[in-house]
Amino acid sequence: MTRKPVRGFRTSPLRVLALSAAISMALIGGTAQADPNPFARRGLDPSAQAARAAQQQGLQSVRAQQAAQKSLAAFGRAAQVRSALDAAQVAARAAAAASQIGNNVPNGLGEGGLKIAAGVRIEPGAILANDPRLGESKLWLGAKTPTQRVDGADTTVTIEQTQKKAILSWESFNVGKHTTVYFDQRGGNQSGGNDWIALNRVDDPSGRPSQILGRIKAEGSVYLLNRNGVMFGGGSQVNTRSLVASSLNLFDNDVAKSNRIFINEGIQRARQDTQDAFVLTSERVDYSGSGALPGQPGDIRIEAGAQIKTAAGGYALIAAPNISNAGSVQGEDGQVQMAAVIGARAGQPSGGNDLRLRYGDIGTVAGTDPAALGYGRFDNTGIIASKRGEVTLTGHDMRQDGYVGTTTGVSGPARFRSSPPTTPAPATPTPPRNSPTASAVR
């Protein structure tokens, strides 16, 4: 498959083909034409008028058939791509399981694996809006001490959350191949979904990205922030209602401010009319082009075979200066947003559990190509999809050689958005020609 680079503050080259929409457009659409028989309009020639109506009906039928054939062909090509990539993911998972790579990451709690930051106090009690503890850089609030159970070769680490929002500080957050990290958020279960959140901040003195080689699961949401980046290995699995994985800072570069916004507003900040409010940020955002360039946060890599799934009503937000996806990222009745950026502002919501972010005019030095500053590269050779939801990809240098798609259901149409980082996402993307990699079909 030919690699298709797109430059100049653009998003991925994706074609969205809606079968039902194409048929509807053919049935009701068509271009305006001059009427060759003006007498028919005046009612002076009933037979000509009837012939004209029959002719128009026949043309509409032909157009509908042509549109349906084109849409079916496009859908067939996209289905073939998806089927081939699904098979490739299964093979990659098997290869990752058999490989010795990753065996250097220990399973369970301990040095080099899952290690709580030194000096933190385990405080599972209530967290107040003006809680003075939020000013501390390293915390363990709203959850009990992690417990570990070993069953043969498998290790399960359980973190029982006791409050709606938890802030957890780690020295390292590496999940071994035979480790399952379970954020026990059953206290937040309700009919409308689980809205509990575990915010995990990783401050690894080794400067290494988090390595996720095993499993992460939760009833609610898990936020994983590591300035050094995150790597999801080929055998990794993530199953949560929502997931935020990023090397950027949440809300503010000041940890104390970030904590207070998280507890008092949270990601809801993205649904308020708070102009210029940051949801994700970094020191690079304030760079003006003079002086020393601040250090850049790490990248996110999702290897072939990795599976990231979010549940109904949730979202997946994956953001870093550069992103490479060869695995599978899938949402259910929700949003999948992946952005190769150094910051994101709150956008205008459209209701419900809708997450709107703006990536434009953030950290952009006049006359400077973001690629020259080392960010904005987005590579996709895997699967990015949402059932009955929405997919948004953002970056400067987009390389799309995988599958990106949405599907619709009886509850409502899917939406596919693509937008350059300089403007809010338009409702309908403008795809390049001959891109076979995405489909949206009722």
N, C-alpha and C positions, 0 to 999 in steps of 0.2 A: 504494500500500500504506500503510495507516494506521500512523503512528508510535506505538509502545507504550512509554511511559516507565515505569520501575519504580524506586521509591525505597525507602529504608529498609534499607540494607545487604542488598540482594538481588542475585541474579544475573540473567542474561538470561532473558526470557520465552520459553522454548523447550519445544516438545512433542516427546517422543521416542516414536515409534510403532514397535514391533517386531512385524512381521508374524507370524513364527514363534511368538514368545512369546504373541501375542494368541490365535492358534489353539490353542496348547497350553493356555492358561488356560481357553479355552472348552470344551475337551475334558475337562479334569479338574476344572474349577472349578464354580461355581454356589453359590447361597446355600442355607443349611439351611432346610428347610420341615417343618411338622408333617405326619405321615403321616395321611391321612384314613381309612385302613383298617388299624387295629391288628391285625386278624386275620391279615393277610398277613405281618406280622413274626413271628407265632407259628407260621407254617406251617400255619394252619387253613384257608386258602383258596388253594390252589395256583394256580387259574385267575386269581384277582385279583392274586396275586403276579406272575404272568407278564405280566399286562396292565400292572401298575404298572412293571415293568422295561422293557417295550416303550415305555411312555409316556415314561419318563425318558430312554431312548436317543434317542427322537425329539426331545425337548426339547434334549438335548445337541447333536444334529446341527443343529438350527435355530440354537442359540447360536453354534456353530462357524461356520456360514455367515454369520451376521450380523457376527461379529467379523472374519472374513476380508474381507467386503465393505467394512467400515469402514476396515480397515487398508489394503486396496488403494486405496481412494479417497484416503486420507491420503497414501499413498506417491505416488500419481499427482500430487497437488497439489504435493508437495515436489519431485518430478522436474521438473514444469513450471517451478517457481521456479528450480531449479538450471540448467535448460537456458537460461532467459532470462538469468540472470546470467552464464553461460558466454559467451553471445553478446555481452553487454554488455562483458565483460572483453576479448574479442578486438577489439571496436570501440575501446575505450579505449586499448589498446596501439597500435593503428594511428594513433589521433589523437595520442598522445604522441610517436610516432616522427616524425610530420610537423610537430609543433609546434616553434616556436623557443624555447619556454620550457625553461630548463635549459641553454641553450647558453652561459650565463655560467660554468658549472662546467667548468674545463679537463679535458681527458683526460690520463690517465696521472699520472706523478710531477711534482710541482712546486707552486709557490705557488697556493693556492686549490683544489688537487686532493688528491692523496695526498702528504702531506708528513710525513716523520719528525720527531719532536720534536727541537729543537735540543739539541746537546750529548751525545746518547746515543752509547754505544759499541756497535758491532755485535759481539756475542759469541755465536756459534753453538754453543759448547761445552756440556759437561754442566752441569746445574744441581743443586747439592746441597741436601739438605733444610734444612740450617742455613746456606745460602749467604748471606754478608754482603751481597751485592749486592741481595738481596731487600728490604733496607731503603731502597733508593733509590726516589725517586718516579718517575723516568723511566728506562726500561730498554729494551734490545733483546736479549733472551735467547732462545736456542733456535732461532734462524733466521738465515739469511744475509741479506745486503743485497738489497733488492728489485732485480729487473732489469726492463727494459722493452723491448718489441718493438713496432714500428709496422709495420702492413701496410695500406697505403692509408689509409682513414679510421679503421681500427680499431687500438686500442692494447691490448696485454696486459701487465699488471704481474704478475710471478711472484714469490712469496715462498716460497722453499724452506725448509721447516721441518726442523730437524736433531734435535730432541729431542721427546719425547712431548708435552711442554707448553712452549709459548712465551709470553713476555710481551713485547708490542710496544707502544711508546709513539708516538703520533702527535700532531703539532700540528693537522693537519686530515686527515679521512678522508672525502673527497668523491669519488664515483665518477662520472666524466663519462658522457654518453650512449653514447659509442663506446668505453668502457673495460671490460675484463674484468680483475677482480682474482682471481688464481688462487693459493690457498694450497696449495702442493704438499706434500701430506702422505702421499705414496705410501709413505714409510718405515713408516707405521703400518698398511698394508693387511694384513689377515688374514682367515681364513675367517669368523670371528664378527663381522666389522665393524671399522671403523677407530675407535680410541679416542683419537687425537691431537687436541689442542686448541690453537687459537691465540687467546689473550686479547689483544684490541686495546683499549687505553685511549686516548681522544681528549681532549686538553686544549686546546681551541681558544680562543685569547685573544680572538677576535672575538665569542665568545658565541653562535655560530651552531650549529644542529643539523647533524649529518652529512647530506649529501644523496646518496642512492644512486639514481643515474639509469641506471647501466649494470648490469653483471653481477658477482656474487660467486660463486665456486665452490670447493669443497674436498671431499676424500675423507672428512675427519673433521669436526670441530666448529669453528665460528667464533663467538667471543663478541665483540660490538661494544658497547662502553660509551661513551657520550658524555653528560655531565651536561646538555648543552644540548638533548638529544633527538635523534631520528633521523627522517628523512623518506625513504620509499621512493617514488620517482616512478613514473609510469604505465608507463614502459618498462623498469623494473628487473626483474631476475631474480636470485634467490638459490637456489642448489642446493648443499646441504651435507648431511652426515649429521645434524648437529644445529646449531641456531642459538639463540643468546641475544642479543637486541637490547634494550637497556635504557638508561635515563638514571639508574638507581639504581647504588649502589656494590655491588660484589661482596663479600659476607661481612662487611665492616667498613668504616667510614668512614676508618680509618687505612690508607693504601696499603700500608705495610710489613706490617701484620697480614694484609691482604687477599692480598698476594703469597704469604706463607708458607702460608696456608690453601689457596690455589689449588694450590701446588706439592705440598704434603703430603697434602691431603685432596681438594680440588676439589669438584665438584658431588656427589661421593659423600657429602659431609657431609649432604646431604638424605636419605640412605638409612640414616643411623645414628640411634640413639636419643639424640640430643643435644638435650635440652630447651632451648628458647629460643635455639638457635643460628640466627643469621641467614644466609640465603642471599643475599638482596638487602636493602639498607638505604639510609637517607639521613639527613641532619641533621634532617629533619622528624620522624623517628621519636621523637626524645628531647624534642620540644616538649611542655611541660606546660601551656601556656595562659597563662603569664606571661612578660613580657619580649618582646623582638623576635622575630617569627616568622622562622625560618631561611628562606633562599631556597629556592624549590621547584625541583626538577629539571624539565627540559623534557619535552615530550610526544612521543608517537610517532604519526606519520601515515603510513598506507599508502594510496596513491592508487589510483584505479580503473585497472586494467590491470597493476598490480604483481603479480609472481608470486613467492611464497616457498614453497619445497618442501624438506622434509626426507626423508631416505632411511630405509630399513627399519631398525628398532631405534633410531632417533634421536628427537629431540624438538625442538619449537619453543617457546621461552619468550620471550614479548614482554611487558615490564613497564615501566610508566611511570605517573606520576600520572593522566594522561588518555590515552586511546587512541582513534584514529579509523581504522577499516578500511573501505575501499571496494574493496580489491584482493582477492587470493586467497592464503590461507594454508593449506597442505595438508601433512599428515603421512602417512607410510606405515609401517604396523606400529609405530606409536609414538604419542606424545602431542603435542597442541597445547594450550599453556596461554597465555592472554592475560589480563593482570590490570592494571586501572587502580588502582594502589595506590602507597604510598610505602615499602613494605617487605614482606618475606616470610621466614617462619621455616621451618626444616626440619620436614617432616612424617613420619608413620610410613609406611615403605615397605611394599609388598605383594609384593616380590620382583622379580627380573629387572632390566631397565633401566628401573625404575619411578621417576619423579620425583614426589615428594609434597611439596607446599608448603602452609603455613598462613598465611593472610593476616589473621586476626582479631586484634583488640586490639593493633594496631600503630599508634602515633601518633594514637590516638583520644582527643580531649579530651572529658571528661565533659560532656554536654549540648550539644555542638557538632556540627552537621551537617558531615560531610566536604566537602560541596559549598561550604559557607561558607569552608572552608580552601583551596578551589581544586583538589580532586582527587577522583577516583572516577568520572569521566564516561567511559563506554564507548559508542561509536557503531559499529554494524556495518551497512553497506549492501552489503557484499561477500560473499565466500565464506570460511567457516572450516570445514575438514573434515579427517577422518582416516580412512584406509582401514584397517580391522581394528585400530583403535586407540581413542583417547580424546580428547575435547575438554573443556577446562575454561575457562570464562569467569568472571571475577570483577570486580565493581565496585560502586559505590553507585548511580549513576544510569545504568541500562542502556537503550540505545535499539537495539532489534533489528529491523531492516528488511531483513535479508539472508537468507542461507542458512547454517545451522549444522548439521552432520550427521556421523554416523559410519556405517560399513558393517562387516559381519562377513564372515568367511571360514571355510573348513573348519578352520582352525587354532584357532578359538575365537571366542567372541562379542565384539563391540565393547562398549565401556563409554562411557556419556555421563555426565558429572558436572557438576552446578552447585551452588554453595554460596555462602551469604552470607559476607562477609569475617570474621564473628564466630565461625564454627564450622568444623571440618573438613568436607570435602565429603561429603555423604551418597551412598550407593550409587545411589539412585534420586531424580532430581529431581522436584519437584512443579510441573508446568507450569500456566500459566494457560489459560483456555479460548480456543479459536479461534485458536491460533497455528499457522500453516501452514508454518513456515520450517525445520523440522528433521525428519530421519527417520533411523531406524536399522533396517535391514532385512537379514535373512539372505538 
